[in-house]
Amino acid sequence: MQNYGPLVKRKFDQNKKDNIEWNMVWNGDNGCEVKKGRKQYIVNLKDRICSCRSWQLTGLPCPHACCAIWHMGGDPDDYLDQCYHKNAYLKAYAYALHPINGAYDWIKSGIESVLPPIEKKMPGKPKKIGEMQKMNRRKKKRG
């Protein structure tokens, strides 16, 4: 049974399909090299690390990791980060968000409001004005 949403499923399924072209070379209990042509990546299943860094950044096993997981007899779904699971979503939104009064009823703090920075003319040659900016300036002058 799928325990994650449709957007994650689409990306994860693509990663699973892309692993077909990769060849795995076993390199110890949880480590291996995954190769395709001149490209090669090192995958460590125990630490959930791939040298392409995609797995660490997204929490979704990359195609290289999927290839290694399947060759080791595992299921890539078991290696998906917990943050994508339905239980994590339900836990995050378990508590109700209480409404607050509008800005009109807020207590004034007495601190001055923050103003935007003062525009300075930058040194160097000015940038060319594009056609759209020229048209907008003409409209402002007319109207």
C-alpha positions in Angstrom: 0.0 0.0 0.0 1.2 3.5 -0.9 1.9 5.6 2.2 2.7 8.9 0.4 1.1 11.5 -1.8 0.7 11.7 -5.6 3.3 14.3 -6.2 5.9 12.3 -4.3 4.7 9.2 -6.1 5.3 10.7 -9.6 8.9 11.8 -8.8 9.6 8.5 -7.0 8.2 6.4 -9.9 10.4 8.4 -12.3 13.5 7.6 -10.2 12.5 3.9 -10.1 12.2 3.9 -13.9 15.5 5.7 -14.5 17.5 3.1 -12.6 17.0 0.4 -15.3 20.1 1.7 -17.3 22.5 1.6 -14.3 24.7 -1.4 -13.4 25.6 -2.1 -9.8 29.0 -3.4 -8.5 28.7 -4.7 -4.9 31.3 -3.1 -2.6 30.6 -4.4 0.9 27.6 -5.0 3.2 25.7 -1.8 2.5 27.9 0.0 -0.1 28.1 -0.3 -3.8 29.1 1.5 -7.0 26.5 2.2 -9.6 27.7 2.8 -13.2 26.4 3.9 -16.6 28.9 4.6 -19.3 31.6 6.9 -17.9 29.4 8.0 -14.9 29.6 6.3 -11.6 28.2 7.0 -8.1 28.8 5.5 -4.7 25.7 4.4 -2.8 25.7 3.6 0.9 22.3 2.1 1.9 23.0 1.9 5.6 23.6 5.7 5.9 21.2 6.5 3.0 23.8 8.4 1.0 24.5 8.7 -2.7 27.5 10.6 -4.1 25.1 12.5 -6.4 23.7 14.0 -3.2 20.1 14.0 -4.5 19.0 11.4 -1.9 20.4 13.4 1.0 18.8 16.7 -0.3 15.3 15.4 -1.1 14.9 12.3 1.0 13.7 10.4 -2.1 16.0 7.6 -3.2 17.7 8.7 -6.5 17.8 6.3 -9.5 21.3 5.2 -8.4 20.0 4.3 -4.9 16.9 2.6 -6.4 19.2 0.4 -8.5 21.3 -0.5 -5.5 18.3 -1.2 -3.3 16.7 -3.5 -5.9 20.0 -5.4 -6.5 20.3 -5.9 -2.7 16.8 -7.4 -2.6 15.1 -4.4 -0.9 12.2 -2.2 -1.8 12.9 1.5 -2.5 9.6 2.4 -0.7 11.2 1.3 2.6 14.0 3.8 2.1 11.7 6.9 1.5 12.2 9.6 4.2 9.6 9.6 6.9 8.7 13.2 6.2 6.8 12.1 3.0 4.7 9.5 4.8 1.0 10.1 5.5 1.5 9.8 9.3 4.0 12.7 9.3 1.4 14.8 7.4 -1.4 13.9 9.8 0.8 14.6 12.8 1.9 18.0 11.5 -1.7 19.1 10.9 -3.2 17.4 14.0 -3.6 20.7 15.9 -6.1 23.3 14.9 -4.9 26.8 14.0 -6.8 29.4 16.0 -7.9 32.6 14.2 -6.6 36.0 15.3 -8.2 39.4 15.1 -7.6 41.6 12.0 -4.8 44.3 11.9 -7.3 47.0 12.9 -7.5 45.4 16.4 -3.8 44.9 16.9 -2.1 46.7 19.8 0.2 49.5 18.5 3.8 49.0 19.7 5.0 52.5 19.2 7.9 51.5 17.0 8.2 53.3 13.7 7.4 51.2 10.7 10.3 50.0 8.6 10.9 52.0 5.4 12.4 50.7 2.1 16.0 51.5 1.5 17.0 54.7 -0.2 17.7 54.1 -3.9 21.3 55.1 -4.9 22.6 55.5 -8.4 25.1 52.7 -8.9 28.5 53.4 -10.4 29.2 52.2 -13.9 27.5 52.3 -17.2 23.7 52.4 -16.9 21.8 49.3 -18.3 19.9 49.6 -21.5 16.2 50.1 -21.2 14.2 47.4 -22.8 11.3 48.0 -25.2 8.6 47.1 -22.6 10.1 49.6 -20.1 10.1 52.3 -22.8 6.5 51.7 -23.6 5.5 51.8 -19.9 7.3 55.1 -19.5 5.5 56.6 -22.6 2.1 55.4 -21.1 2.9 57.1 -17.8 3.8 60.4 -19.5 0.5 60.3 -21.5 -1.8 59.3 -18.8 
